[in-house]
């Protein structure tokens, strides 16, 4: 049944929807009301989109332009890709990989020395050492000068993994840096060295500042 002008007067518009006034039976919604309702919702969505865009433009800190964030994203993606070499083949995690490669490079070290070289927290180093020792990939020898720590080294099985994985890791590194022009690579190495040194200094300064509060 068509809605007369009088019956339409009894309807209300709420949030772009037609709702009958109390006491009236539902009836067909006028075509014009449907179009106005759609237009209202469309305008609301457009307004929200513009608001989000304006907020992004006015943001004080934009992550995609923030150097620490970009370095972290890059490091995370590189670590994830590199883990394909050792995680699937040898069933070890990133911490175990770092400990194993560090011992493969230096031969024998203490857990503290490994942590300092690889910038790993002592808890992560301890857990990684326990995993590798359980799998008989490293061995420990007591330090008679300081019984609180031990000298760690790879077992023959651990060194075999190191010898097998190292060439693949080097191939991955070459493939990664291949996107950088050869002439630009020394500059990249210098930049990474300077950023690492600066970050180390800032970490120390901030730690001292926090301790003085």
Legacy VTK file of the C-alpha trace (Angstrom):
# vtk DataFile Version 3.0
C-alpha trace
ASCII
DATASET POLYDATA
POINTS 213 float
0.000 0.000 0.000
1.406 3.415 -0.915
2.173 5.782 1.912
0.227 9.007 1.897
1.705 12.372 2.836
-0.186 12.244 6.140
1.248 8.836 7.098
4.776 9.927 6.192
4.465 12.691 8.801
4.338 10.024 11.492
7.767 8.650 10.621
11.081 9.704 12.145
14.591 9.566 10.718
17.264 8.251 13.074
20.831 7.755 11.901
19.779 7.469 8.292
17.041 4.859 9.020
13.255 5.312 8.973
11.603 4.271 12.244
7.809 4.355 12.681
6.445 6.429 15.521
5.171 4.406 18.522
1.798 2.871 18.006
1.938 2.724 14.225
2.227 -0.492 12.248
5.279 -0.843 9.994
4.742 0.104 6.401
6.795 0.610 3.263
9.600 3.139 3.411
9.443 5.951 0.831
11.993 5.752 -1.965
13.213 9.284 -1.221
13.919 8.339 2.387
16.038 5.355 1.276
18.186 7.591 -0.895
18.580 10.177 1.880
19.542 7.427 4.321
22.202 6.055 1.970
23.557 9.530 1.356
23.772 10.174 5.111
25.736 6.984 5.773
28.007 7.658 2.791
28.746 11.144 4.082
29.491 9.780 7.553
32.002 7.270 6.134
33.640 9.949 4.001
33.886 12.209 7.032
35.550 9.488 9.104
38.000 8.779 6.267
38.902 12.456 5.961
39.275 12.682 9.733
41.688 9.757 9.821
43.674 11.240 6.929
43.842 14.643 8.620
44.961 13.035 11.889
47.751 11.182 10.084
48.940 14.389 8.431
48.947 16.230 11.757
50.714 13.413 13.670
53.768 14.505 15.624
55.488 11.168 15.042
55.120 9.233 11.792
56.476 5.699 12.150
57.213 5.249 8.460
59.623 8.220 8.715
61.010 7.359 12.185
64.547 5.950 11.901
64.450 3.644 14.980
61.206 2.099 13.722
62.561 1.604 10.190
65.739 -0.012 11.513
63.706 -2.298 13.761
61.406 -3.373 10.922
64.380 -4.053 8.664
66.187 -6.052 11.364
63.049 -8.077 12.123
62.465 -8.972 8.473
66.119 -9.874 7.888
66.182 -12.042 11.019
62.974 -13.778 9.958
64.319 -14.528 6.487
67.683 -15.706 7.837
65.988 -18.018 10.332
64.806 -20.155 7.405
68.381 -21.374 7.111
68.702 -22.765 10.626
65.223 -22.996 12.167
63.776 -25.540 9.736
66.953 -27.508 9.128
68.431 -27.628 12.623
65.385 -26.846 14.780
67.059 -24.052 16.742
65.903 -20.519 17.490
67.514 -17.143 16.969
69.208 -17.055 20.394
70.685 -20.535 19.926
71.860 -19.567 16.437
73.678 -16.495 17.729
75.401 -18.436 20.502
76.399 -21.229 18.120
77.791 -18.849 15.481
79.635 -16.769 18.073
81.335 -19.876 19.449
82.017 -21.036 15.903
83.814 -17.760 15.270
85.784 -17.410 18.519
86.158 -21.040 19.628
85.755 -20.625 23.388
83.954 -17.924 25.394
82.063 -17.377 28.616
78.334 -16.748 28.578
78.951 -13.146 29.664
81.348 -12.572 26.775
78.832 -14.027 24.325
76.149 -11.663 25.635
78.396 -8.627 25.257
79.449 -9.555 21.735
75.956 -10.384 20.487
74.082 -7.760 22.576
71.942 -10.492 24.106
70.556 -10.358 27.642
72.206 -12.808 30.008
68.900 -14.643 30.524
68.561 -15.333 26.795
72.184 -16.462 26.613
71.687 -18.815 29.573
68.562 -20.370 28.053
70.203 -20.761 24.643
73.263 -22.400 26.219
71.002 -24.831 28.106
69.199 -25.803 24.876
72.441 -26.319 22.934
73.998 -28.260 25.792
70.960 -30.532 26.049
71.274 -31.278 22.346
74.991 -31.920 22.818
75.970 -29.071 20.497
78.156 -27.321 23.044
80.102 -28.242 26.144
81.180 -26.298 29.177
84.368 -26.345 31.230
84.695 -24.774 34.654
86.684 -21.592 34.991
89.021 -22.263 37.895
89.728 -18.560 38.258
86.002 -17.819 38.683
83.756 -20.765 39.494
80.676 -18.625 38.897
81.150 -18.934 35.148
82.260 -21.568 32.658
84.082 -21.653 29.355
81.799 -22.692 26.504
82.783 -24.308 23.206
81.126 -26.262 20.418
81.126 -30.027 20.316
81.991 -31.784 17.043
78.251 -31.936 16.296
77.884 -28.212 16.965
80.871 -27.343 14.802
79.445 -29.475 11.996
76.246 -27.408 12.046
78.311 -24.221 12.026
80.353 -25.442 9.041
77.220 -26.422 7.115
75.156 -23.308 7.871
77.865 -20.638 7.520
78.119 -20.799 3.686
74.325 -20.569 3.349
74.263 -17.602 5.732
76.947 -15.853 3.689
75.002 -16.499 0.478
71.937 -14.960 2.111
73.946 -11.881 3.138
75.265 -11.463 -0.410
71.768 -11.781 -1.860
70.464 -9.244 0.657
73.081 -6.584 -0.058
72.900 -7.166 -3.802
70.200 -4.470 -3.965
72.793 -1.883 -2.880
75.152 -0.571 -5.562
78.717 -1.747 -5.040
79.958 1.843 -4.792
77.474 2.570 -1.982
78.284 -0.437 0.202
81.266 1.085 2.058
79.078 4.066 2.975
76.397 1.700 4.256
78.931 -0.139 6.419
80.217 3.156 7.828
76.684 4.329 8.562
75.804 1.089 10.354
78.994 1.285 12.417
78.321 4.898 13.421
74.681 4.194 14.283
75.671 1.184 16.392
78.306 3.178 18.266
75.899 6.066 18.799
73.126 3.779 20.035
75.549 2.122 22.454
76.576 5.507 23.842
72.964 6.700 24.170
71.998 3.495 25.961
74.758 4.049 28.509
73.898 7.723 28.993
70.175 7.022 29.428
70.908 4.232 31.912
73.067 6.607 34.004
70.424 9.309 33.813
67.733 6.899 34.992
69.943 5.770 37.884
70.377 9.347 39.102
66.657 10.030 39.359
LINES 1 214
213 0 1 2 3 4 5 6 7 8 9 10 11 12 13 14 15 16 17 18 19 20 21 22 23 24 25 26 27 28 29 30 31 32 33 34 35 36 37 38 39 40 41 42 43 44 45 46 47 48 49 50 51 52 53 54 55 56 57 58 59 60 61 62 63 64 65 66 67 68 69 70 71 72 73 74 75 76 77 78 79 80 81 82 83 84 85 86 87 88 89 90 91 92 93 94 95 96 97 98 99 100 101 102 103 104 105 106 107 108 109 110 111 112 113 114 115 116 117 118 119 120 121 122 123 124 125 126 127 128 129 130 131 132 133 134 135 136 137 138 139 140 141 142 143 144 145 146 147 148 149 150 151 152 153 154 155 156 157 158 159 160 161 162 163 164 165 166 167 168 169 170 171 172 173 174 175 176 177 178 179 180 181 182 183 184 185 186 187 188 189 190 191 192 193 194 195 196 197 198 199 200 201 202 203 204 205 206 207 208 209 210 211 212
